[in-house]
């Protein structure tokens, strides 16, 4: 009788162990499938987010050169009108992230900085120069460099940059919806994103 009882206990233990092992394998299989699916979906979501704008600049360029002392100067000047098409882009395919199966967490380590591209068209008016101080390549390069720097400041302080950041947040929200729908969590560095609004609250931290 004792042998029968012992046999039943051993059998039940083995069956329980086998069942547990099968459940663990099934859970691990599902976890790996979810991990692969999340990585694939993030790859699908990742794309180039581009915001376009247009800026204009009017620039007065003047230069004078002393000749034989301060009493005599040779001058040159030009009125420069610049129309520039500008794009602000975030390449989300360059996001550095990792998938932690143990904690079911998608962790964003870094977000690529905005790529600001200027495509200016320069038009020169009222170009005058004294014989001994003519326009040359250095003048045109100086004008282009100065105007581009001015345009870049305008872009940084403009609604175009703000709109591009808002579009970036909108795309990142897809990451949250994706992970949350599968029972995973999304984190930026060490901070867990608890809600869609949470992305807005950490906006100053995640944007360059």
Secondary structure by P-SEA (a helix, b strand, c coil): caaaaaaaaaaaaaaaaaaaaaaaaaaaaaaaaaaaaaaaaaaaaccbbbbbbbbbbbbbbbbbbbccccccccbbbbbbbbbbbbbbbbccccbbbbbbcccccccccccccbbbbbbbbbbbccccccccccccaaaaaaaaaaaaaaaaaaaaacaaaaaaaaaaaaaaaaaaaaaaaacbbbbccccccccccccccccccccc
